[in-house]
Amino acid sequence: MKPVRVLTIAGSDSGGGAGIQADLKTITVLGGFGMSVVTALTAQNTLGVHGIHEVPPEFVAAQFDAVATDIGVDAAKTGMLTSAEIIRVVAGKIRQYGIEKLVVDPVMVAKGGMALIHEEAKRTLIAELIPLAFVLTPNISEAEVLSGIRIATISDMREAARIIRDLGAGYVVVKGGHLRGDPVDLLYDGREFREFVSPRIATSDTHGTGCTYSAAIATGLAFGRDVAGAVAEAKRYITEAVRHAWRLGGGHGPTNHLAPLFAAGSGEAMVLPGVKGGNGGGEKILREVK
């Protein structure tokens, strides 16, 4: 059986909880074959990012060519892209190889507050990469930057989604985990909104949730799911990964990417949300909005 091929274009997290490490774990657990284009190396742990070393743009291009010309790509996602030059290279390769199922996670700031992207890179991301995005997945902070408005309510999220979609993305998923109450993610396709709701889990071990979520959406798209179905399954996956998060390190610990494989402590196999035939319980978290 030939697996779906999912490419992550992102930075490396030496702590293993975010970046390409989180992406490859997610893609594998959900039944895909993960590949990577490393854009930066980070010295990172649960306490924060202690250093960033950018990969030369020409080597980013070489990695992309090596994967795309031999193995092929069914879907891709981007994460941390630290410079305008790297963003231009990535955007050029996406166009060159005709990758349509692209999930863009506009990583801008680390949980500890450290900026992960420069001002020129933000402008280039907006001008060159976002218009190529099939699905764009900003969190509240990123949506505020991209929309230019302050977000404090679901209504604000809707307005931000409208503004952001005008930047050229096909679908926008504004992630509401930073607001109070149960986390509500808002999907906007230019015509209607859909809300994806999950219970709030009391934990600080949420390192890598954005990376994991976007990788799960990309994997669902690679399997041929529509965007709402891919988002619903990704929402269920990240909720369980947070619910059964590992207690590691002294700061924001990593999520548990193996949560769908085994119920915590029981050893009982669970349904893989990304494997053909499993609905992932998405209907329980999808709420239609007129």
C-alpha positions in Angstrom: 0.0 0.0 0.0 1.3 3.4 -1.0 1.1 5.9 1.9 0.1 9.5 1.5 3.1 11.8 1.4 3.2 14.8 3.7 6.0 17.4 3.7 6.7 19.6 6.6 8.7 22.8 5.9 9.7 24.1 9.3 12.3 24.6 11.9 13.8 21.9 14.1 13.0 21.8 17.8 15.8 20.2 19.8 13.4 19.6 22.6 11.3 17.4 20.4 7.9 19.0 21.2 7.4 21.3 18.3 8.7 22.0 14.8 9.5 19.2 12.4 9.8 16.8 15.3 6.2 17.3 16.3 5.1 17.3 12.6 6.8 14.0 11.7 5.4 12.3 14.8 1.9 13.6 14.0 2.0 12.6 10.3 3.3 9.1 11.2 0.7 8.5 13.9 -2.1 9.6 11.6 -1.0 7.1 8.9 1.0 9.3 6.5 4.6 9.2 5.3 6.4 12.3 6.7 9.2 14.2 5.0 11.0 17.4 5.9 12.6 20.5 4.7 14.5 22.1 7.6 14.5 25.9 7.5 16.2 26.5 10.9 17.9 24.8 13.8 16.8 25.9 17.3 18.4 25.4 20.7 15.1 24.9 22.5 13.5 23.2 25.4 10.3 23.5 27.5 11.6 26.7 29.0 12.0 28.6 25.7 14.1 29.2 22.6 17.7 29.8 23.4 19.1 30.2 20.0 18.2 30.0 16.3 20.5 29.1 13.4 19.0 29.7 9.9 19.6 27.1 7.2 21.0 28.8 4.0 18.2 29.4 1.5 20.0 27.4 -1.2 20.1 24.4 1.1 16.4 24.8 1.8 15.9 24.7 -1.9 18.1 21.6 -2.3 16.1 19.7 0.4 12.9 20.6 -1.4 14.1 19.5 -4.8 15.5 16.2 -3.4 12.1 15.3 -1.9 9.8 16.6 -4.6 11.6 15.1 -7.6 11.9 11.6 -6.1 9.2 10.9 -3.5 6.6 13.4 -4.4 4.2 15.5 -2.2 0.5 14.9 -1.6 0.2 17.8 0.9 2.5 20.1 2.7 2.6 22.4 5.7 4.9 25.3 6.6 6.0 26.3 10.1 8.8 28.6 11.2 10.3 30.5 8.2 12.7 33.0 9.8 13.7 35.2 6.8 12.3 36.8 3.7 14.8 34.9 1.6 13.7 31.5 2.9 10.0 32.4 2.4 10.7 33.4 -1.2 12.5 30.1 -1.8 9.7 28.1 -0.2 7.0 30.0 -2.1 8.9 29.5 -5.4 9.2 25.7 -4.8 5.6 25.4 -3.9 4.7 27.0 -7.2 7.3 25.0 -9.1 6.0 21.7 -8.0 2.3 22.7 -8.1 1.6 21.8 -4.4 -2.1 22.8 -4.0 -2.8 21.2 -0.6 -0.7 23.6 1.5 -1.3 24.4 5.1 0.4 27.6 6.3 1.0 27.9 10.0 2.2 31.5 10.3 4.6 31.0 13.2 5.7 34.4 14.5 6.3 34.3 18.2 7.4 31.6 20.7 5.3 30.9 23.8 8.0 32.6 25.9 7.5 35.8 23.8 10.7 35.5 21.7 10.1 36.8 18.1 10.7 34.0 15.6 10.3 36.1 12.5 11.6 39.5 11.4 9.5 42.4 10.1 10.6 42.0 6.5 9.8 38.3 6.7 6.3 39.1 7.9 5.7 41.3 4.8 7.1 38.6 2.5 4.9 35.9 4.2 1.8 38.0 3.6 2.8 38.9 0.0 4.2 35.7 -1.3 3.2 32.7 0.8 -0.3 33.3 2.2 -1.8 33.6 -1.3 -0.6 30.1 -1.9 -2.2 28.7 1.2 -5.1 26.3 0.8 -5.6 26.5 4.6 -4.1 29.2 6.9 -4.0 28.5 10.6 -3.2 31.6 12.7 -3.6 31.7 16.5 -5.1 34.8 18.2 -1.8 36.7 18.4 -1.0 35.9 14.8 -4.5 36.7 13.6 -4.2 40.1 15.3 -0.9 40.8 13.4 -2.4 39.7 10.1 -5.7 41.5 10.5 -4.6 44.6 12.3 -7.4 44.3 14.9 -7.6 43.3 18.5 -9.3 40.0 19.1 -11.2 39.4 22.4 -14.4 37.6 21.3 -15.7 35.1 18.8 -17.2 38.1 16.9 -13.7 39.6 16.7 -12.4 36.2 15.4 -15.0 36.3 12.6 -14.0 39.8 11.6 -10.3 38.9 11.6 -11.0 35.8 9.5 -12.7 38.0 6.9 -9.8 40.4 6.7 -7.2 37.6 6.6 -8.9 35.7 3.9 -8.7 38.7 1.7 -4.9 38.3 1.8 -5.4 35.3 -0.6 -5.8 32.1 1.4 -8.4 29.6 0.4 -9.6 28.8 3.9 -8.7 30.5 7.3 -8.8 28.7 10.6 -8.5 31.2 13.5 -7.5 29.2 16.6 -9.2 30.5 19.7 -7.2 28.7 22.4 -5.9 31.9 23.8 -9.4 33.3 24.6 -11.3 32.4 27.8 -13.7 29.5 27.9 -13.6 26.3 25.9 -11.3 26.6 22.9 -13.2 27.5 19.7 -11.5 27.3 16.3 -13.2 29.2 13.5 -13.1 28.0 9.9 -14.0 30.6 7.2 -14.2 29.8 3.5 -15.3 33.2 2.2 -19.0 32.4 2.5 -19.8 30.7 5.9 -18.2 30.1 9.3 -17.9 26.8 11.1 -16.9 26.5 14.7 -14.9 23.6 16.2 -15.3 23.3 19.9 -13.4 21.2 22.5 -13.3 21.2 26.3 -10.5 23.3 27.9 -7.9 21.1 29.5 -6.2 22.5 32.6 -2.5 22.1 31.7 0.5 24.1 30.8 1.9 21.3 28.7 0.9 22.7 25.3 4.2 23.1 23.6 3.9 22.4 19.9 0.1 22.5 19.7 0.1 24.8 16.6 2.6 22.7 14.8 0.8 19.5 15.6 -2.6 20.9 14.6 -1.4 22.1 11.2 0.4 18.9 10.5 -2.7 16.9 11.3 -4.8 19.1 9.0 -2.3 18.6 6.2 -2.4 14.8 6.7 -6.2 14.8 6.6 -6.0 16.7 3.3 -3.5 14.3 1.9 -6.0 11.5 2.6 -8.5 13.3 0.5 -10.7 14.8 3.2 -12.5 18.1 2.7 -11.2 21.0 4.8 -14.0 20.8 7.4 -13.4 17.1 7.9 -9.6 17.5 8.1 -10.0 20.3 10.7 -12.5 18.3 12.7 -10.2 15.3 12.9 -7.2 17.5 13.7 -9.1 19.2 16.5 -9.9 15.9 18.0 -6.3 14.7 17.7 -4.8 17.8 19.3 -7.3 17.7 22.1 -6.4 14.2 23.0 -2.7 14.9 22.6 -3.1 17.8 25.2 -5.3 15.7 27.4 -2.6 13.0 27.7 0.4 15.4 27.5 3.7 14.3 28.8 4.9 15.9 32.0 8.5 16.7 30.9 10.8 19.6 31.7 10.3 22.7 33.9 8.2 24.8 31.5 5.6 24.2 28.8 5.9 20.4 28.3 5.1 18.7 25.0 1.9 17.2 24.0 1.5 13.4 23.6 1.5 12.6 19.9 0.9 8.9 20.7 -2.5 9.6 22.4 -4.6 8.2 19.6 -2.6 5.0 19.6 -3.1 4.1 23.3 -5.5 5.3 25.9 -3.4 6.8 28.7 -2.1 4.0 30.9 -4.5 1.4 29.6 -2.7 0.1 26.6 -6.1 0.0 24.7 -5.7 0.8 21.0 -7.7 3.8 19.9 -8.9 4.7 16.4 -6.4 6.6 14.3 -8.2 9.8 13.2 -6.3 10.1 9.9 -6.7 6.5 8.7 -9.2 5.9 6.0 -12.5 4.7 7.6 -12.3 6.5 10.9 -14.5 9.5 11.3 -12.5 10.7 14.4 -15.6 11.8 16.2 -15.4 15.1 14.3 -19.2 15.5 14.3 -19.1 16.1 18.0 -17.0 19.2 17.8 -18.3 20.8 14.6 -20.8 23.6 15.1 -22.5 25.2 12.1 -22.7 29.0 12.2 -25.2 30.8 10.1 
